[in-house]
Structures are given as C-alpha cells and as structure tokens.
Amino acid sequence: MARKNKSRATRSEPRPAATQSAFEQARDEMFYHVIHCGVIESDPAHHDEWFDDTMRYLTERYPELDEKELGEVRAAGERFAHPPKPRHSRQTATA
C-alpha cells in the first residue's frame, strides 16, 4: 500500500495572499517610478524637482501615510536613484 505524501497535499492548498502595508506599497511604487522614469540616468540637478513632484503624487495617492513615513519613502527613493560609488582597486586602497 502506497503512503500518501503529506507535503504534496499541502502544496495544492492555496496560500493566503500577502498584503503589503501602505508604506510598503508607496515605497515599491517609488522604486518603480525611479526605474521607469529614467531618474538614475538623469542629471542629478533634476532629481530634487522630480522627487518633489513624485512625492506630491504619492502624498495624494497614500493619504494614510504620515510625514515621517513619506520622508522615509523619499529617502529610500533618493538612495535608490544614486548610482553606486565606483570601487577603488585594491592597490589604490592599500597605497
């Protein structure tokens, strides 16, 4: 008589959908806009204006977020938009 594999039975059960908080949704939407609007490749002089406009939009879209949370979303977006700093070669670092 074959044994039933319990793990197989649990795999067929639907998993509950993971729900994101409004903060997580706003943060993810910020990252999406940074990528799709070309902010990373743009002139850094335009970043402040772009972030001001985007934050006005996100403030209207997510009224449940307070000023602190909106500030954290902006800070995360600004960090995400800055290109990584080039790594110095090992010789330069030890010299």
C-alpha positions as CSV (number, residue, x, y, z in Angstrom):
1,M,0.0,0.0,0.0
2,A,1.5,3.4,-1.0
3,R,2.0,6.1,1.6
4,K,0.4,9.4,0.9
5,N,2.9,12.2,0.8
6,K,1.6,14.9,3.2
7,S,3.8,17.6,1.7
8,R,2.3,17.1,-1.7
9,A,-1.2,17.6,-0.2
10,T,-0.2,20.9,1.4
11,R,1.3,22.2,-1.8
12,S,-2.0,22.1,-3.6
13,E,-3.6,24.2,-0.9
14,P,-3.8,27.9,-1.9
15,R,-1.5,30.2,0.1
16,P,-3.0,33.3,1.7
17,A,-2.2,36.4,-0.3
18,A,0.5,38.5,1.3
19,T,-0.8,42.0,1.9
20,Q,1.5,45.0,1.9
21,S,1.2,48.0,4.2
22,A,0.5,51.4,2.6
23,F,4.1,52.3,3.4
24,E,5.5,49.2,1.5
25,Q,3.2,49.9,-1.4
26,A,4.3,53.6,-1.6
27,R,8.0,52.5,-1.3
28,D,7.7,49.9,-4.1
29,E,5.8,52.4,-6.3
30,M,8.6,54.9,-5.7
31,F,11.2,52.4,-6.8
32,Y,9.1,51.5,-9.9
33,H,8.9,55.2,-10.9
34,V,12.6,55.7,-10.3
35,I,13.4,52.8,-12.7
36,H,10.8,53.6,-15.3
37,C,11.2,57.4,-15.4
38,G,14.9,57.3,-16.0
39,V,15.8,59.1,-12.9
40,I,19.0,57.1,-12.4
41,E,20.4,58.2,-15.8
42,S,19.2,61.8,-15.5
43,D,21.2,64.8,-14.5
44,P,21.4,65.0,-10.6
45,A,20.4,68.6,-10.8
46,H,16.9,67.5,-11.8
47,H,16.5,64.9,-9.1
48,D,15.1,67.3,-6.4
49,E,12.4,68.6,-8.8
50,W,11.5,65.1,-9.8
51,F,11.3,63.9,-6.2
52,D,9.2,66.9,-5.2
53,D,6.7,66.2,-8.0
54,T,6.7,62.4,-7.2
55,M,6.2,63.0,-3.5
56,R,3.2,65.3,-4.2
57,Y,1.7,62.4,-6.2
58,L,2.4,59.8,-3.6
59,T,1.1,62.0,-0.8
60,E,-2.3,62.2,-2.7
61,R,-2.2,58.5,-3.5
62,Y,-1.4,57.4,0.0
63,P,-3.2,59.8,2.4
64,E,-2.9,57.3,5.3
65,L,0.9,57.9,5.4
66,D,2.2,60.5,7.9
67,E,5.0,62.9,7.2
68,K,7.6,60.6,8.8
69,E,6.7,57.7,6.6
70,L,6.6,59.9,3.5
71,G,10.0,61.2,4.4
72,E,11.3,57.6,4.6
73,V,9.8,56.8,1.2
74,R,11.6,59.8,-0.3
75,A,14.9,58.9,1.4
76,A,14.6,55.3,0.1
77,G,13.9,56.6,-3.4
78,E,16.8,59.0,-3.3
79,R,19.2,56.4,-2.1
80,F,17.9,54.1,-4.9
81,A,18.4,56.7,-7.6
82,H,22.0,57.4,-6.8
83,P,24.4,55.3,-8.9
84,P,26.7,53.1,-6.9
85,K,30.0,54.6,-6.0
86,P,32.9,53.1,-8.0
87,R,35.1,50.7,-6.1
88,H,38.7,51.6,-5.9
89,S,41.2,49.0,-6.9
90,R,42.9,47.1,-4.1
91,Q,46.2,48.8,-5.0
92,T,44.7,52.3,-4.5
93,A,43.1,51.3,-1.2
94,T,46.4,50.0,0.2
95,A,48.6,52.7,-1.1
